[in-house]
Amino acid sequence: MIKQSVRVVNSTGLHARPAATLAKIVKKYESSLTLINNGKEIHIKGMMSILGAGVKGNSTIDLTCDGQDEQAFMTELKTAFAEGFGEAC
């Protein structure tokens, strides 16, 4: 299990476009992903759970990856968050 804090650099948070990108990343890996936002723990399985997390822009959240490919999963997640999911931040 790997836990990491990441900053959401997108000024509008995890809205539809970044959520769709994150959902694609999640589907690539066997490991599970849990997002913790303001003390609320959400098990991420797809786009709806991401949107339901209500992650605001310029906030810090905790991610937990658990499974066989957790290291590669976390590496890709950290890169995606740092790059703002390819959007102008």
Secondary structure, 3 states (H helix, E strand, C coil): CEEEEEECCCCCCCCHHHHHHHHHHHHHCCCEEEEEECCEEEEECCHHHHHHCCCCCCCEEEEEEECCCHHHHHHHHHHHHHCHHHCCC
